[in-house]
């Protein structure tokens, strides 16, 4: 419902030089970078991924050999410990001597070198095609996803996931190096453009797409993966929490809420006509009561997403369209590493 605000405020921040009564001039190349992404731009981001390397202290339960010594639970190279059997453990690793001695089933655990799948769920739908500072939310999300993917690629991890924009989506199986990286970047470019070009979709339909994408990812991901969710999380349906919980139960999940500053705080005092393509209203940001309700609405939304992440052990990170993407991710991931290290280090 912020289309009118975008038209009236965006003029001064994304495509300056025009007025509300004039047709905006074709954007210069530097301005166009805030409205769309190109494969060339995403390729150039590799140099800015320095320092986004992921912590070695992480749960990795993959079955692919690779370059990390990780707490993989399976048949490996180095014996680690014996513990009580848990549902899903490989019965070929049963320690029958300890089982006989204690009367309770026990299994052997091994530690071995593994590569890790890094998966993305990137929402580039119609609600993400909005921005009054620097770039659209979908552009910022695409840049952030590309930076994180470059860091994963340089770590030797496999890259995959789902990139969706309304009814359209691209599902990518995890693959290493260029076989995973290049299709992922192409999907970001294609879906970001599709999200901007698409017509506004009713909220119930958007809910279905979000829930379906999250369900598909939760069903396909292998335990021990690192998963990044990038979205504004608008209209995230309650029924999606079950898939979110299943995803976070056996994987490291980082949820990144992308927002524009005008969503967090009311625009300058004025009367703004709003429409989502079906409903129409007027926002009087000069009314203190309206402005307070506007701010509280976003604060409640942000808190709901944060609480969802907290309930299921997912790290929560916010990214505004006017913040430098590499530095914001770097700071957020440092905090994630510290918390995750503290959580996974044995007492």
C-alpha positions in Angstrom: 0.0 0.0 0.0 2.9 2.3 -0.3 2.9 2.8 -4.1 1.9 6.5 -3.9 4.6 7.2 -1.3 7.1 5.6 -3.6 6.0 7.9 -6.5 6.1 11.1 -4.4 9.2 10.4 -2.3 11.2 8.3 -4.6 11.7 11.2 -6.9 14.2 12.8 -4.6 16.1 9.8 -3.6 16.1 7.2 -6.4 15.6 9.2 -9.6 16.3 12.8 -8.7 15.7 15.7 -11.0 12.0 15.1 -11.7 8.9 16.5 -10.1 5.6 14.8 -9.2 3.9 16.5 -12.1 6.5 15.4 -14.7 7.2 12.1 -16.2 10.5 11.0 -14.7 13.5 11.1 -17.0 15.1 7.9 -18.0 17.5 7.0 -15.1 21.2 7.4 -15.6 23.3 4.3 -15.2 24.2 5.1 -11.6 20.6 5.7 -10.7 19.4 2.5 -12.5 21.5 0.4 -10.2 18.9 1.2 -7.5 16.0 0.0 -9.5 17.4 -3.2 -11.0 20.4 -5.5 -10.7 22.5 -6.9 -13.5 24.7 -10.0 -13.7 27.7 -7.7 -14.2 27.0 -5.9 -10.9 26.6 -9.1 -9.0 29.8 -10.5 -10.4 31.7 -7.4 -9.3 30.5 -7.9 -5.7 32.9 -10.7 -5.2 35.6 -8.3 -4.1 33.3 -7.0 -1.4 32.6 -10.4 0.2 35.9 -10.3 2.1 35.3 -10.8 5.8 32.0 -12.5 5.3 33.5 -15.9 5.8 31.4 -18.2 8.0 32.4 -19.5 11.4 34.1 -22.9 11.5 32.1 -23.6 14.7 28.9 -24.9 13.1 26.7 -27.9 12.8 27.4 -29.7 9.5 25.6 -32.9 8.8 26.3 -33.1 5.1 27.2 -36.3 3.2 29.6 -34.6 0.8 33.4 -34.6 1.5 35.0 -31.2 1.6 37.3 -28.8 3.4 35.8 -28.5 7.0 36.3 -30.5 10.1 32.8 -30.5 11.4 30.5 -32.2 13.9 29.1 -34.5 11.2 27.3 -37.4 12.7 27.9 -40.4 10.5 30.5 -42.9 9.3 33.7 -40.8 9.2 37.4 -40.8 9.5 38.0 -40.0 13.2 36.1 -41.5 16.1 34.8 -38.8 18.4 32.5 -40.3 21.1 29.7 -42.6 22.1 26.3 -41.3 23.0 22.7 -42.6 23.5 21.0 -43.5 20.3 18.6 -40.9 18.8 15.9 -41.4 16.2 17.5 -41.1 12.8 20.9 -42.3 13.7 22.5 -44.8 11.4 22.1 -48.3 13.0 25.4 -49.3 11.3 27.2 -47.1 13.8 25.6 -48.8 16.9 28.1 -49.6 19.7 26.9 -53.0 20.7 29.3 -53.4 23.6 28.1 -50.2 25.3 24.5 -51.1 24.4 24.9 -54.5 26.1 26.6 -53.1 29.1 24.1 -50.3 29.8 21.0 -51.9 28.5 20.3 -48.8 26.4 21.1 -48.4 22.7 24.2 -46.3 22.0 25.8 -45.2 18.7 29.3 -44.1 17.7 30.0 -40.6 16.5 32.7 -39.6 14.1 34.2 -36.3 13.0 35.3 -35.8 9.5 36.0 -33.2 6.9 32.9 -31.9 5.1 31.7 -29.3 2.7 28.5 -27.6 3.7 25.4 -26.7 1.7 24.5 -23.0 1.9 20.9 -22.4 0.8 19.0 -19.2 0.2 15.3 -18.4 0.2 15.2 -14.9 -1.5 11.9 -13.1 -1.7 11.9 -10.7 -4.7 8.1 -10.3 -5.0 6.0 -7.2 -5.6 6.2 -5.9 -2.0 10.0 -5.9 -2.3 9.8 -3.6 -5.4 9.8 -0.6 -3.2 12.4 1.9 -2.1 12.8 5.6 -1.2 16.5 5.5 -0.2 19.3 4.3 -2.5 17.6 1.2 -3.9 14.5 -1.0 -4.0 14.3 -3.6 -1.3 14.5 -6.3 -3.9 17.8 -4.8 -5.2 19.3 -4.7 -1.7 18.1 -8.3 -1.1 19.7 -9.5 -4.3 23.0 -7.7 -3.5 23.0 -9.2 0.0 22.3 -12.7 -1.3 25.0 -12.4 -3.9 27.6 -11.2 -1.3 26.7 -14.1 1.0 26.9 -16.6 -2.0 30.3 -15.3 -3.0 31.5 -15.8 0.6 30.1 -19.4 0.5 31.7 -20.0 -2.9 35.1 -18.8 -1.7 34.8 -21.1 1.3 34.2 -24.1 -1.0 30.6 -24.5 0.1 27.8 -25.6 -2.2 25.2 -23.0 -3.2 21.5 -23.5 -3.9 18.0 -22.6 -2.8 14.9 -20.9 -4.0 14.5 -17.4 -5.5 10.9 -16.3 -6.0 8.8 -13.4 -7.1 5.1 -13.9 -6.7 4.0 -16.8 -8.8 7.4 -17.3 -10.4 10.3 -19.1 -8.8 13.6 -20.7 -9.5 14.7 -23.7 -7.5 18.4 -24.5 -7.5 20.0 -27.7 -6.3 23.2 -27.0 -4.2 26.3 -27.1 -6.4 29.9 -26.1 -5.8 31.9 -23.3 -7.3 30.6 -21.8 -10.6 28.1 -24.6 -11.2 26.2 -23.2 -8.1 27.2 -19.6 -8.2 26.4 -18.5 -11.8 22.8 -20.0 -11.9 22.1 -18.4 -8.6 23.2 -15.0 -9.8 21.1 -15.4 -13.0 18.1 -16.3 -10.9 18.5 -13.2 -8.8 18.6 -11.0 -11.8 15.6 -12.7 -13.5 13.4 -12.8 -10.5 14.2 -9.2 -9.4 13.1 -8.0 -12.7 10.0 -10.1 -12.6 9.1 -8.8 -9.2 9.3 -5.2 -10.4 7.3 -5.8 -13.5 4.6 -7.9 -11.9 1.2 -6.4 -11.0 0.3 -6.2 -7.3 -1.1 -9.5 -6.1 -3.7 -9.9 -3.4 -2.3 -10.6 0.0 -3.8 -14.1 0.3 -2.0 -15.1 -2.9 1.3 -13.7 -1.6 0.8 -15.7 1.6 0.5 -18.8 -0.5 3.7 -18.2 -2.4 5.7 -17.5 0.8 4.3 -20.6 2.6 4.9 -22.8 -0.5 8.5 -21.6 -1.0 9.3 -22.1 2.7 7.7 -25.6 2.7 9.6 -26.6 -0.5 12.9 -25.5 1.0 12.3 -27.2 4.4 11.5 -30.4 2.6 14.5 -30.3 0.3 17.3 -29.1 2.7 19.7 -31.6 4.2 20.4 -31.4 7.9 23.4 -29.3 8.8 23.0 -26.7 6.1 23.4 -23.0 6.5 20.2 -21.2 5.4 19.7 -17.5 4.7 16.2 -16.1 4.4 16.0 -12.6 2.8 12.6 -10.9 2.7 10.5 -8.1 4.1 8.4 -10.9 5.6 5.3 -9.0 4.7 2.1 -11.1 5.1 4.1 -14.1 6.3 1.3 -16.6 7.0 1.0 -18.2 10.4 0.9 -21.6 8.9 4.4 -21.1 7.6 5.8 -21.3 11.2 5.6 -25.1 11.0 7.9 -25.1 8.0 10.1 -22.5 9.6 10.4 -24.6 12.8 11.3 -27.7 10.7 13.9 -25.8 8.8 15.6 -24.4 11.9 15.5 -27.6 13.9 18.5 -29.2 12.1 20.1 -26.3 10.3 21.7 -22.9 11.0 19.1 -20.3 9.8 19.8 -16.6 9.4 16.7 -14.5 8.8 17.4 -11.0 7.2 14.5 -8.5 7.3 15.0 -6.0 4.5 13.1 -2.7 4.9 13.0 0.8 3.6 13.2 3.7 6.2 9.9 5.1 5.1 8.3 1.8 6.2 9.7 2.2 9.7 8.8 5.9 10.1 6.1 8.0 8.5 7.0 10.1 5.5 7.2 13.9 5.8 4.0 15.6 6.9 1.5 15.5 4.1 -1.6 13.6 2.8 -0.6 10.6 0.7 -3.0 8.6 -1.5 -2.3 4.9 -1.1 -3.3 1.8 -3.1 -2.3 -1.8 -3.3 -4.1 -2.2 -6.7 -7.4 -3.1 -5.1 -7.9 -0.9 -2.1 -7.4 2.8 -1.7 -6.8 5.0 1.3 -5.2 8.3 2.3 -2.3 8.6 4.8 -2.2 11.8 6.7 1.3 11.7 8.2 0.8 15.2 9.7 -1.7 13.7 12.2 0.4 12.6 15.3 -1.9 9.8 16.1 -1.6 8.4 12.5 2.2 8.8 12.5 2.5 7.0 15.8 0.2 4.1 14.6 2.3 4.0 11.4 5.6 3.6 13.4 4.0 1.1 15.8 2.8 -1.0 13.0 6.3 -1.6 11.6 7.7 -2.0 15.1 5.1 -4.7 15.8 5.9 -6.4 12.5 9.7 -6.4 13.2 9.1 -7.7 16.7 6.9 -10.5 15.3 9.6 -11.7 12.9 12.3 -11.4 15.6 10.1 -13.4 18.0 9.6 -16.1 15.4 13.3 -16.4 15.0 13.9 -16.4 18.7 11.4 -19.2 19.2 13.2 -21.5 16.8 16.8 -20.5 17.3 17.2 -18.6 14.1 19.5 -15.5 14.0 17.7 -12.3 13.2 19.3 -9.5 11.2 17.8 -6.3 9.8 19.0 -4.5 6.7 17.7 -1.1 5.6 17.9 0.1 2.0 20.0 3.0 3.0 22.6 0.9 4.9 25.9 -0.3 3.2 25.1 -3.9 2.5 28.6 -5.5 3.0 29.3 -3.7 6.3 25.8 -4.4 7.7 26.1 -8.1 6.9 29.6 -8.3 8.3 28.6 -6.8 11.6 25.5 -9.0 11.8 27.3 -12.2 11.0 30.0 -11.5 13.6 27.3 -11.4 16.2 25.8 -14.6 14.8 29.2 -16.3 14.9 29.7 -15.4 18.6 26.3 -16.6 19.6 26.5 -19.7 17.5 29.9 -20.5 18.9 28.7 -20.1 22.4 25.7 -22.3 21.7 27.6 -25.2 20.1 30.7 -25.2 22.3 30.4 -28.1 24.8 30.3 -27.0 28.5 
